Amino acid sequence: MPSSAYSRLEHLRSLWPWLPLWLLVALLAIFSHGPMPLYSTRTLAVAWDMWSHGQWLVPHLNGQPYSEKAPLLFWLIHAGWFVFGANDIWPRVLEVAFGAIELVLLAVLARRMFPARPWVAKAAPWMLLALSYAFLFGLQIMYDALLAMWVLAALVCLVPKAQREEPRWLLFGVCIGLGLLTKGPVMLLHVLFPWLLGPLWSDWARNHRARWYGFGVLSVLLGLVMLLAWALPAGFAGGDAYRHRLFFTQTAARVVHGVKSAEPLQSHAHAVPWYVLMLPVLLFPFIGWPRAWVALAMLRRPLSPGLRFALCWVLPTFVVFSLVRGKQLYYLLPELAGTMLLLAGAVALLRERRA
């Protein structure tokens, strides 16, 4: 058997049994009750309003332009409705698929960043699957599971692989654009620090700084062009009030205090230490696993590239999200994958030391 075919077969085998287990448990969980009020029902209401009125460009809720979110999730829901008819089954299947792809991408990311420690690629998906909060909100018909998928896809494009050290810049930009079309500018915050801090974890970035940052800027610009290709015509089609909310107040209200609008804004304001106080909820059950915290406490320099990558991703992003005015726990769903990557890498190192 050719080595490439053997490698693909081994990668497929590595998905067993956590991927079938996720599909089984997630499908049972998401179909055991109706869509959760507020979280899932609002998304379905916007998708239905657009569908029933033929509004494909501008999201609508109760007949009015809805500036809170970009349209990609609604378009994916509509794509299934075009084939199967309007129903609440397809959106739930979509969310389960997003979660499955996220787990696969985390395994790929772990395999590339910890090539000498295959245990990390095996453990990280299991650990993410076990996170109670990620499981609960990853199955809501919301934007964050899809956003987490694009974040992980973008980072997979950024990190080196065995046959190629340079990032795949075009795909990196496309994934950024799809993330922007899912939830707007917050996508940039999730991928910004792994790219900006690239020389701290990537030998290729350290040796090719001009190319790393130059092509990285072009990738970000490509993503922004993809967003503007929708936002500009949508802004003009939705009217002055919608355009102003879409481009200015809707994002600004989540970032700083004092932003005013004629209509109430979903700012979700919380104090700076709120995320720190909520870590037991976000990291349950691993918040009570002593071995994980011992492994983190025993980390010593020089750290492996995989651990440096996870730290450059999770820590500065967590700090910036804490400083931003608007906070919801599910905003950090992408970083929960990075946290599990960090924990798995630290535990793998501890296992080696005690072997």
C-alpha positions, 0 to 999 in steps of 0.5 A: 500500500502506498505511504500516502494511502496508508497515512490516510487510512491511519487518520481514518482509524484515529477517528474511531470511536470518538467521532461515531460516539459524538454523532450518536450522543449529539443526535440523541441529545439535540432531538430529545427536546425542542429548540431551546428558547432564546438561543435556538429559537431566535436563530430559527425565527430569523431564518424563517422570516428571511425564508418566508419573505424571500429576503436572502440578502438582509437578515430579518426578524419580525419583519424588520432588518436584523443587524445582530448577525451576518447571514452565513448560518441562515444561508446554510439553513436555507440550503437544506430547506431548499432540498428538504423543505422548511423544518427544524430537523435540518438546522439541528443536523447542521449543528451536529455536523459542525461539532463533528467537523470541529472535533476532526479539525482539532485532531488534525491541529493536534497531529500537526503541532505535536507530531512526536506525541500522537497521544495528544491527537487522540486525547484532545477530541475526547477532552473537548467532547467531555466539556459539559458547557461546550457540549451544551452550547455546541448543540444550540442552533446558534452561530458559535459552533459554526464560528469555532469550526472556521476558527479551527479550519483557519488555524489548520491552514496556518500551522505547518504540516509534514510536507509543507511548512508555509501556511496555505494563505489563500485557504487561511483567508477564505476561512477568515472570510467565512468566519466573518460571514458567520459572526462578523469582526469577532472572527479576527480576534479568534485567529489574530494572536496565533498569526501575530505571535507566529515567530514565537511558535513557528520556525518558518515564521521566525525565518520568513517574517516578511512573508509571514506578515505580508501574506497574513495581511493579504489573507485578512484583507481577503476575508474582509473583502468577502465580508464587504461583498455581502455587507455593502449591498446589504447595508444599502438594501436594509436602509439607513438605520440598519446600515448604521447598526451593522457598520457601527453601533452593533459592534461598538456596543460590545466593545466599549461603554457609552455607545448609544442607539435609537434601538436597544443593543445586545451588548451583554455587558459584564465586568472584566473578571467575569470570565475568570470567575466563570472558568469552573463552568467553562472547564467542567469537569477538567477544573476538578482534574488534579492531573491536568493542573499538575501538568500545567504547573510543571511546564518548563522552558523550552516548551515545544512548538505545540504548547507555545502555539496553544498558549499564543492562541488561548491566553492573549485571546482570553485576556482581550475577551475579558477586557471587551465589554460584551461577554457571553460564555459561549463567545469562548467556544473556539478557545475551549478547543485550544484549551483542551489542546494545551491540556492534552499537550501538558498531560502528554509531557507529564506522562513521558516524564513519569514513564 
